[in-house]
């Protein structure tokens, strides 16, 4: 088959890009290794910046987001004795929206057929060919049959473990990585949140996060060593640990059975370049951030924003400047988000090798933030998302 753009990966980044391209009359095919039910049910983050909300509104696919999304005017940092509220609306005149990445994906999937976004699920053994040329192609298998799609560009939205990034020659690439010595143990439960805003807590026993997916569904996290096993964390142990780390200032915590429970590793990772020949990378295929700053999905959305503009310029106007400048533009925002996510992770977690000096620095930084509007403004500016 032939098309103008082949998109690898039908997560929110790939589907969002597919919708944006079809809205501009650009033909595309989206290849996804998993089946639809698996894609629709993946549990992911849910704090949206304006760039993500704005793209859904631009596509006219934000009806559920507007009806069910929770606008948040602030969030909190807890230091054991107090909640330090970062008032986003007062400080920078913006807010974030709590709406699950799972719901974004479902909204995009539901509208794909109607909008002419062709998604091929169950595409196995995906391999990229000819990305150094103007005629790349992708091979894959479906139900045991060998398939091939030819296009002018290939866009890798296939996550950290996908084949797209691996298609770029090692001689042309550079990787930056920091692997953290802990993971986040998360529990999802149909209980009301303990607070109407997110709380990031730094406690002697470790980090905790009180979050939510809706007014009746809560998402909580504690950090644990990566040697821990989820089997050793029954629900009661998780709730007890959360109650200790968040403390009474977080508000009343309602307990309930876990709908989902897992331990996710944390890393900071950037791959350069984000474009090689006719291949562009978007989202986790090119970068990973620790979830502390709520940047993962939103960085993918800004990548898609830049990629869609570049591809539209190329196909509509024969303009190659956007394609040529895509990597530099995307990476400028990526590195700033990496900096913020790394700094917030460093501030709110107790690292195993930290001593009294590092802890004193955390205390001093949190105390400074508590009393400085300038410090709070810098945090708010980054949390709501830097301009695209």
Order of alpha helices (4+ residues) and beta strands (2+ residues): beta-alpha-beta-alpha-beta-alpha-alpha-beta-beta-beta-alpha-beta-alpha-beta-beta-beta-beta-beta-alpha-beta-beta-beta-beta-alpha-beta-beta-beta-beta-alpha-alpha-alpha-alpha
